[in-house]
Amino acid sequence: MHILLFIYHFLTILGCWFLHFRSPESLEKGVLALGKAWSELLPLSDEELGIDPEFTRPGIIAQLEKFKKEVEDVESYENCKPFKWTT
C-alpha cells in the first residue's frame, strides 16, 4: 500500500503529471492500472492494511476522489475509460 500512496503522491505533486504520457492510450493504461491496484487493495480491512480507520482510510478515499476529478479534467483523457478505484 505504501508504494501506491507514493505513486499517487508523486503524480499529484507534478501539477502536470498527465503530460508525461506520450499518448491518451498510455495515459489511460496508467490510470486504469492505478485504479485496479486500489480496487484490489481497499476491500481489505483496516487491520489487514495496518491503517487508521478514522483518518487514513477516509483520507485515501478523499485523495482518490480528487485524483478522479483531476483525470476527468484532462482534455486528452476525455475519450478514455474513467478512473475507477472501487469494486
Secondary structure in CASP SS format (residue, H / E / C, confidence):
PFRMAT SS
TARGET T0000
AUTHOR 0000-0000-0000
METHOD secondary structure of the structure
MODEL  1
M C 1.00
H H 1.00
I H 1.00
L H 1.00
L H 1.00
F H 1.00
I H 1.00
Y H 1.00
H H 1.00
F H 1.00
L H 1.00
T H 1.00
I H 1.00
L C 1.00
G C 1.00
C C 1.00
W H 1.00
F H 1.00
L H 1.00
H H 1.00
F C 1.00
R C 1.00
S C 1.00
P H 1.00
E H 1.00
S H 1.00
L H 1.00
E H 1.00
K H 1.00
G H 1.00
V H 1.00
L H 1.00
A H 1.00
L H 1.00
G H 1.00
K H 1.00
A H 1.00
W H 1.00
S H 1.00
E H 1.00
L H 1.00
L C 1.00
P C 1.00
L C 1.00
S C 1.00
D H 1.00
E H 1.00
E H 1.00
L H 1.00
G C 1.00
I C 1.00
D C 1.00
P C 1.00
E C 1.00
F C 1.00
T H 1.00
R H 1.00
P H 1.00
G H 1.00
I H 1.00
I H 1.00
A H 1.00
Q H 1.00
L H 1.00
E H 1.00
K H 1.00
F H 1.00
K H 1.00
K H 1.00
E H 1.00
V H 1.00
E H 1.00
D C 1.00
V C 1.00
E H 1.00
S H 1.00
Y H 1.00
E C 1.00
N C 1.00
C C 1.00
K C 1.00
P C 1.00
F C 1.00
K C 1.00
W C 1.00
T C 1.00
T C 1.00
END
